[in-house]
Amino acid sequence: MIYIARKEQETSAAMVRRFTQRVQASGILKEIKNNKFFKKPANRNMRRVAALEREKKRVEHAKARKFEKNPR
């Protein structure tokens, strides 16, 4: 639970802004949004295929950066 105490000479808008930043930093909203709808868990084969695709993209991206004229 996030608790915010009002500082001396702090406006209510500043206090709300500070609270909002704390909530976003904690990841509470992200977790709530992820749990809003039930997501059927992927089976073992689907997880394996997804992992292989991620690895393939990572390798392609690294290869493209290696041969780029102006690397970042």
C-alpha positions in Angstrom: 0.0 0.0 0.0 1.3 3.4 -0.9 1.2 6.1 1.7 1.9 9.8 1.0 2.1 12.4 3.7 1.5 16.0 2.8 4.7 18.1 3.1 4.8 21.5 4.6 3.9 24.2 2.1 2.9 21.6 -0.5 -0.1 22.2 -2.8 -2.7 19.5 -3.2 -1.9 19.3 -6.9 1.8 18.6 -6.1 0.8 16.0 -3.6 -1.5 14.2 -6.1 1.3 14.4 -8.7 3.8 12.8 -6.2 1.2 10.1 -5.4 0.7 9.3 -9.1 4.4 9.0 -9.7 4.7 6.6 -6.8 1.9 4.5 -8.0 3.4 4.3 -11.5 6.8 3.5 -10.2 5.5 0.7 -8.0 3.9 -1.1 -11.0 0.5 -1.5 -9.3 -1.5 -0.2 -12.3 0.4 -2.4 -14.8 -0.3 -5.5 -12.7 -4.0 -4.6 -12.4 -4.3 -4.1 -16.1 -2.6 -7.4 -16.8 -5.0 -9.2 -14.4 -8.1 -7.6 -15.9 -8.8 -10.5 -18.2 -8.0 -14.1 -17.9 -5.2 -15.2 -20.2 -5.0 -18.9 -20.9 -1.5 -20.1 -20.2 0.5 -21.1 -23.2 1.5 -24.7 -23.5 5.0 -26.0 -23.6 5.3 -26.1 -27.4 4.0 -22.5 -27.8 6.5 -21.2 -25.2 9.3 -23.0 -27.0 8.3 -21.6 -30.4 7.9 -18.1 -29.0 11.4 -18.3 -27.4 12.9 -19.4 -30.7 11.3 -16.5 -32.5 12.6 -14.0 -29.9 16.1 -15.5 -30.2 16.0 -15.3 -34.0 14.9 -11.6 -33.9 17.6 -10.8 -31.3 20.3 -12.4 -33.6 19.0 -10.6 -36.7 18.9 -7.3 -34.8 22.5 -7.7 -33.6 23.7 -8.7 -37.1 22.0 -5.6 -38.6 23.6 -3.3 -36.0 27.0 -4.9 -36.7 26.9 -4.0 -40.4 25.2 -0.6 -39.9 27.2 2.3 -41.3 26.5 4.6 -38.3 26.2 2.5 -35.2 24.2 4.0 -32.3 
